[in-house]
């Protein structure tokens, strides 16, 4: 049943609390991987592993800005219904997720410090 593999990979990607927190963080816009790591209190290498799973499943896209890697929710049509279905399921965790988003907002590029990283448009990946 090779045709089910993409669905299985997608569901696996959603089946981890750290990856759900990352998706919730990205709901309000792009972040640098260093910002995600800071909010989650995890090593950048651990965050990168989680982001790889999310990228492979088609939920997240990434690009480089100088030496910094930025991530955002995927814009592809197949990701939208999954993400829209996910948000109501995460409602019970909203207070904690709101704290994560507030922390991410306060960090905006303080960790990686590229001068204008959030003003640049993402390049193709």
HELIX and SHEET records of a PDB file:
HELIX    1   1 UNK A    2  UNK A    4  5                                   3    
HELIX    2   2 UNK A    5  UNK A   14  1                                  10    
HELIX    3   3 UNK A   17  UNK A   26  1                                  10    
HELIX    4   4 UNK A   33  UNK A   40  1                                   8    
HELIX    5   5 UNK A   44  UNK A   56  1                                  13    
HELIX    6   6 UNK A   77  UNK A   89  1                                  13    
HELIX    7   7 UNK A   91  UNK A   93  5                                   3    
HELIX    8   8 UNK A   94  UNK A  107  1                                  14    
HELIX    9   9 UNK A  117  UNK A  119  5                                   3    
SHEET    1   A 3 UNK A  31  UNK A  32  0                                        
SHEET    2   A 3 UNK A  68  UNK A  73 -1                                        
SHEET    3   A 3 UNK A  60  UNK A  65 -1                                        
END                                                                             
